[in-house]
């Protein structure tokens, strides 16, 4: 769809929502009485506690994971550091000495 068509559809949907919210539709259609605010509060009172439970569980899960990660990190940082290697002694007679061979050009 082109952007202009989407914009027009969005405006129409927004105007319908405003008309329903303000009660303008009630004056157009006789006998139609919809209590939008009451219905909104009814749905919100059922959804908000559920969202709080899900959000709290998500935070608990994240923090437990962070605690596990920090424990693993502290174990790796508290491990003894490797000591630098001592200098090797000079060549001994038991080592083989290989002659230098020059390549022919």
Residue pairs with C-beta under 8 A, 6 or more apart in sequence:
18 24
19 25
20 34
20 36
21 36
23 36
25 32
25 34
26 32
26 33
26 34
91 97
